[in-house]
């Protein structure tokens, strides 16, 4: 992996520099920038002020106030938060002041008052205050006066240059030995680093390269898991390490064909002319029949990470927190793109109630807007058990690419399910009478058949032997399937799905 053929890219800082110069020249007295990448933010200001021609200062709680654009001392003692704000307020000439991690001091009314005075006195020749922090929650008094600035994430060209820099550094440390890498692995790594600040992307790329001096597709799961942890979306969204291949999913032949047709397009990231990118599916069906397994298999077919959104955990008793949970989860999914976002039991999070003060209606509206407007390759897989709890807006034509119904397994599928679960327990399916077991298990779901195999194994091992066909048959007979216990509701679901969905098998 050579660096010499690649020139340093201009990157996204060029567009940021223009926008920032406009804000500074316009005299915005208070600018906020939420980012963990302080070095990139500072680099942007250094580049911008070469054209705007203003002194650049930086204040930190540890180092006080210092000048960045030249080696010149600051006359006054301006180490404390109050002192630096008074210094800025009383300054009679232009200057840009970067206040790093100032957010802990915003609960002091004197600091808020001083910031208001600085912001209200703003003019093209007055000082500019820029608060740079990973997270900023401004007091209500400051919100109308502050102008937010979003620092662009690195472009693919910048990321590639950075990865090659890290490869060159490894080579120099290892006596000129080159990093082993394929173009595909490099492209996949760059694709998976998108959305991260440069310093975080560099750390992940460095770990992948310095681990073994190679960059391969085997490095990518660790990179994606580390990226997910950096985004820190909380407990509502989880990163699923284990995806499945459809070889481990019995039946669902129509769903498999549908996904296999779209997988190359999703992987390429650009649909053919006249087509849209695959956007998502709704899996409706009987409990225990493989909806969750199919959701995991979608990520395996597409070869992308799987994120699971626990819809039941979205709601919070505090006002606004439920909407925030959803908003942050969807934003994290877009930063992880390309990925599969699995909404497990979507009816628990998107059903509308008249007793929650409008929270559920706002949640539904936000989610539907995101579904319609998302610009990142996030393939949505929603699973549902109770279609009646989903609002009509969710299941109307066009929300999902397709709605598949996952029914109770047929006889041949039941044979395959039992065989798969025997193999998972290192038992040879050829030693068992699968035809008979399939005959006696009509009406059983895949989950119920798995438990029958597990029960037969426990019973056999307790007696010092191995499970046989008779033991599995007995375990099946000892269980009352859901299709019997909840016959009426399942028949109602099947009747609804018959005219409105596509059979998954």
PyMOL commands that set and color helices and strands:
alter all, ss='L'
color gray80, all
select helices_A, chain A and resi 13-25+38-52+81-90+103-107+109-120+140-143+156-173+183-193+198-212+217-231+246-248+253-268+291-302+311-313+321-336+347-350+359-373+387-389+392-395+411-424+429-431+434-440+446-462+469-477+482-485+487-500
alter helices_A, ss='H'
color red, helices_A
select strands_A, chain A and resi 30-34+56-60+64-67+96-100+128-133+147-148+180-181+214-215+237-240+280-285+305-310+339-344+378-384+402-406+502-503
alter strands_A, ss='S'
color yellow, strands_A
deselect
rebuild
show_as cartoon
